[in-house]
Amino acid sequence: MKITDIKCYPVNIATGTQLVVKVETDSGVYGWGASGLSGRELAVVGVIQHFRRFLIGKDSRKIGAIWQELYRGQYFEGGRVFTAAISAIDIALHDIKGKALGVPVYELLGGKQRERVECFASLRFTTKDELFDKAHILRNAGWGVLRLAPQEYLATDTPSIFEPRNSIALLAEWISELRREMGSQCIIGIDYHSRLTVAETVAFIERMPVGTIDFIEEPIRDENTQAYKNLRQMISTPFAIGEEFSSKWQFMPFLEQGITQFARIDVCNVGGLTEAMKVAAMAETHYIDLLPHNPLGPICTAATLHLAAACPNFAWLEEINTPAEQAGTNDPEFYPVQPQLDGACYSVPELPGLGVEFNESLAMQKEFQPVELPRLQRRDGSFTNW
């Protein structure tokens, strides 16, 4: 089962972009993978074109050896662009091997430990009314875990301006009221998307009664581990960190030093299933559950479902297509075969391989248009994080 070609399909789906990768073999069996580096798909394509030159002719079954060669095969090891490319290829190789053996990918990872994978709803909102309306829709539809993704700045006269102190004052009030409205059974988290500083994060948490939120996701940037350690000592709210991490080495200090309480692993960025399983094992030794990042499309969802099925330490999977909001990333025209939600859960896929198919001919008909991620500024004109 030697690799004969690797093809890249950067595509526009709904309002976003995805990079789908196909690995072909001389046996006729092929595999699908996906990269998670949204907004920089063409950079990842460039890396894969470098990889393609020496991967053709390799035995597709040697997944671990191929991972090591891809990671260590240049002087500059790792990096988010490289590991996004490695992720796509690694996932595709697992898809190939599962199909060739006639088994779901989770069987390659140690076998299934659960039948269903529970999800949390990613709830985007710009106003208080939208927040409450969507929260009620989700609760009535049986969703018990809400991860808030605030975009309150979009409801102002200057939607490209983000002022942290204004945001935390507003959101602390809204979320405190939401907790009273939803009761104690509902699990509520918030993703501040690294828009705050240490001081602003502390101010935000202290403006709400203890227990208002169950976790806060990435309130500050992750480059400085010490800053997160300092913040960990100042507030007791659990952290969910790691969606931008591109290796087990980046996860290591956050797991070993007890900085995060949930590992926000992204299988399409961290280095595929090969690396994700290692991170999961590291997290397990510290009694930390996985809270996977999943904002892309069905290939990422399927790969993460197999990861979740094979790991004991799993909490909830991110879902952005819910009864309250349809992001359209799972467009059935592009993905005629894909995992299907059942309420707030996915059943673990039972088809050989990943259990997903991509409409290659449709992608070839579409011209790809790169999409830039939003940029936010402060009132003084300086740039801040989106």
N, C-alpha and C positions, 0 to 999 in steps of 0.2 A: 504493500500500500504506500507507494512512493508519491510524494507531492509533485504534481505536474504544473500547477498554476495557483496564484493567489490574486484575487480580483477585489477591487475596492469600489464600493458604491456609496459615495456621499449623496444624500438625498434630502430634499425638503419635504417634511411631513407635518401637516397642520401648520402651526406658526413657528416650528422649530426645525432643527437639523439633526440628522443621524448619519453615522458612518457604519455601514454594513460591510463585512468582509467575508468572502467565500474562498475556502481552501479546497482545491480539487485534487483527486488522486488518480493513479493509473488503474485502479480497480473500478472506477466509476462512482465510488462513494465520495460525497462532498460534505463539507461542514460549514455552518454559519457561525460567525462571531460578530461582535460589535465593540466599537471603541466608545469610551465615555467622555472624551475631552470635547465637550460641546463648544462650538464657536471656533474651534481650531482644527476642523476635520482635515483640511488640506495639509497641515503640518504632519498629521499622523499618516496620511496617505504617503507622504514623502519618505517617512521612516519605513513603512511597509514595503515600498519599492526597493529600498536598500536591502531589507531582509529577504525579499523575494529572490534576489540574485543568488544567494547561497542556500536558500531553503529548497529550491526545486531539486528533486532527486533524493531528498531526505526521507527516511521512514517515518510516516505520520504517526505511527504508534508510539514512538519514543518521546512522549510529551514532556517528561521531566528534563531529559537531555536537551531537547530543543529550547525549553524555557531558559536553561542555564546558558546556552550558546547565545540566545538573543539578548539576555541581560548582560553577559560578561564579554560579548564579542566585539566591543569597542572600548577604547580607553576610558571614555566617560560613561561610567555605569549608570543605569537607571535614569531617573528623571521622568516627569509626568508625561511628556510626549512619547518617550520610548515605551514606558509601561502601558500606556493606552494602546499602542500598537501591539505590544506583546499580549495584552489582554484579549484583543480581538482574535489573534491567531490561536492562542491557547484555548479559548472557548470553542473555536471551530474544530480544533484537533480533538477535543473531548466529544463534540458532536459526531465527528467521523468515527471515532472508536466505538462509541455507543451504538451507532447505526450498524457498523461492521459486525459487532457482537450480538446485535439484536436486543440490546438492553437499554433502559433509560440511563442517563448520565450518572444519576445518583448511585447506581450500582458500581460505578468506577471509583466512587468516593467513599466506599465502605458500606453502602446500603442505606435503606430508608429507615429513619427513626421517627417519623411522623407521617400521618396521612394527609393532613391539611396544614396550610401555611396561613396564619392569621396576618392581616394587614392593618396598617394605620392609614387614615385618610389625610392626605395633604390638603389643607384647607386654605386657599388663598382668599384674601379679602382686602378691600380698600376702605370700607366704612363699617361702623358698628352694626348697622342694620344687616349688611351683607354677612358679617361674621355670625350673627345670631341666626339669621335665616338658614345659612348653610349648616350650621351646627345642629339645628333642629331637624333638617332634612336627613342628615347623616345618622343622628340618634334614632329617628323613626325608622330608618332602613336597617338598623341593627349594628351600626358601627360604634364601637365602644372606645376607640382610641383615635384622638384627633391631634394632628401635628399642625399648629397654626403657622402660616407663611404670610406674615403681614406685608401689605404694600400700601399702607395708609397714605404715603406721600403722593400716590397717583391720584388721590381724590382732592388735591389742592390745586390752586391756580398755577403752581410751579412744580409739575410732576417730576422734574429731573433734579429737584432739590431735596436733600435729606438732612435734617437736623436731629441728631440723636436725642438731645434732651427733650425736644418736643415730642418725639416718638415715644420715649419711655413713659412720659407723663400720661400720654393718651392711652397707650396700650395697657399700662398697669391698671388703669381704671376700667377699661373694657373687659380685660381678662378676669379681673376680680369679680365683676358682675356676671361674666359667663360661668365662672365656677359656681356661683350661687344658683344660677339658672339650671345648670346641667347636673348638679348634685355631686356627691363624693364618689360615685361609682365610675363616672367617666374619667378616662385618662387623658390629660391635656398636656401637650408639650408645645414648645415654640421654637422656631428656627429664626434666629436673628441675622443669619447669613454673614457673619463676621463684620457687622456694621458698627459695633460698639467698641469702647475701650474697657479696660479693667474697671475703672471707676464708674463708668456709665452702666456696666453690667451689675455691679453691686447696688447702685442706686435703683435700677429697675427692679431687682429682686426684693429689695427692702421696702419698696412702695406697695407690695402686695402681702396679704396675710400668708403665714407659713402654710405650705401645702397647696397653694393656689395652682401651681404648675408642677407636673411630675418630672419634667426634664427640660433643660434648655440646650438647644443645639447650636454649637459653634458661634457663641456671641462675639468672640474676638478672633483675629487671624491666628493661624496655627504655627507660624515659623518659629516662635519663641516659646519653647517648652516651659521655661521658668515663669513667664508671664501667666501661663495657665496654672502652674503650681501655686503661684501667689493668689490667683483668683479662687482656686479650689479651697484655700485656707480661709477665704473671706466669706464664702457663701456655702450653704449646705445642699442646694438644689442639684440633683444629678445632672451630669453633662452627657451629651451625645456628640462625639467628635470622630472625624476620620474620613469623611466623604472625599476629601481632596488628597488623602494619603496614597502614595504610589508604591509602597513596599511594606513588608513586615518590619523593616528597620525604622520607618517613620512611626509605625504603631507602637513599637517597643517601649519607649519611655512613658507614653500615655497609659499603657497597660501595666507595666511593671511598677510605676510610681503611683498608681491609683488615681491618676488625674481624671480619667473618664470612667463613666459607669455604663455606657453603651458604646459599642464599636460601630460607627457609621461606615461600614465597609462598602466600597463600590467595586463589584467584581469586574467591571469593564474599565477600571482605572488602576486597580491595585496590582495587576499582573495576571488576571484571569483566575480560573478555578484552582490552578496549581498553587498560586500564592495565597488566595483567599482561604483555602483550607488550613494553611500554616498559621495565618493570622487568627483564624477561628480557634485553633488548638491553643495558641498563646493566650487568647482571651479566656478560654475555658479554665486554664490554670489559675486565673485571677478572679474567677466567678463573675465574669463580665459577659453579658449577652450581646449578640449581634443585632443591630438595627439597620439593615442594609439600605443604602442609597439607591434609588431606582426611579429616576426621572426620564429615562430614555425611551425605550420601546420594548416589544415582546421578546427580543433576543436577550436583552439584559434581564428582563423579568424571568424568563425561562431558566437562564443560567443561575440566577439567584434562588429560584425555587429548588433547584437540585442541591445547591449549597445548603439551604435551609433544611431540606429533607435529611441531609447526611450529618448535620451538626446537632449536638444536644443542647448547646447554649445559643438558642435563637429566641428573640422576642417578637418583633413584628416587621413586616416588609412594607416599605413605602409604596403607596398607590396613588397615582395622580388622576386616574380615570374613575370617578366615583359617582354616586347618585347626585352629588351636589355640584359636580364640575367634570366636564369631559375635555381633557387636553388634546385628544385626537391622536396621540402618539402611537396608538395601537390600531391604526387604520387597517381594516380587513382587506382593502384593495391591495395594500402592500404586503400584509401578513395574512394570507388565507388560512394558515394553520398556526394557532397560537394558544397559550393557556387562557382559560376563561374564568373570570371571577364568579364565585357562587356566594352571594352576600358579601361579607367582608373577608372572605377567605379564597384561596386557590387550592384546588386539589393538586396533589403532587403529580406531575406529568408521568404518564405510563408509556408513551410512544418511545421507540428506540431513539437514542440520541437526546437532543435537547427537547424535541417535541414542538418545533417551530419551523415554518417555511417562509421564505421571502420571495416576492414577485420580482425576479431578476429582470425579466423583459420590460416590465413597467418602469423600473428604475432606469434602464438604458434609454428609455424614451424621454425622460425628464432632464432638463438642463439644471444643474445644481447651482444655486445662488447662495454664497456664504451669508450667514446672518450674524451680525455682531450682537453680543450681549449688551444689555442696557448699561449706561454709565450714569452714576450719580455724583452730584457736586454739593458742597456746602454753600451757604449764602455768600460766603466771601469769594467764591469762584474756584476753590481748591477741590480736587477730586477726592472722593471717598469710595468705600466698597459698595458694590451692588449685592 
